[in-house]
Each structure stands twice: as C-alpha cells, then as structure tokens.
Amino acid sequence: MKTKRVVIFPKYQKIWDTFGENIKLARKRRNITAIQLAEHAAINRLTLRKIERDNTSVSMGGLF
C-alpha cells in the first residue's frame, strides 16, 4: 500500500524545522537521552527521532 505524501509549504516547513531543532537542543541541554524523553512524553523513540529530524509524517497527537 502506497502512503500519501503530504505537501508542506516552505513557510510552514521552516517552522517545522525550527521546532524539531529546538526540541533536540533542549533535550541535549538537559542531558536527557532520546529514550528518556520518549518515555516521559509517552511516545515511541522512533517518533521522537522523526520529530527531531523534521519528518512531517508525524501525527499531531505525537507532537502534543
């Protein structure tokens, strides 16, 4: 089954990129591992990785 590709406008892509980078920097400043943060946020480690790497396939539920 082929997945549907989401089109993101450049303005919103820049916001998404900044968001993911801010999460990653905050995690590193606090010396928290990705596994610890994922457990605290009740999400999968791979979902956190997608958020930090600006992957737009993450659902809004994962972000909140």
Order of alpha helices (4+ residues) and beta strands (2+ residues): alpha-alpha-alpha-alpha
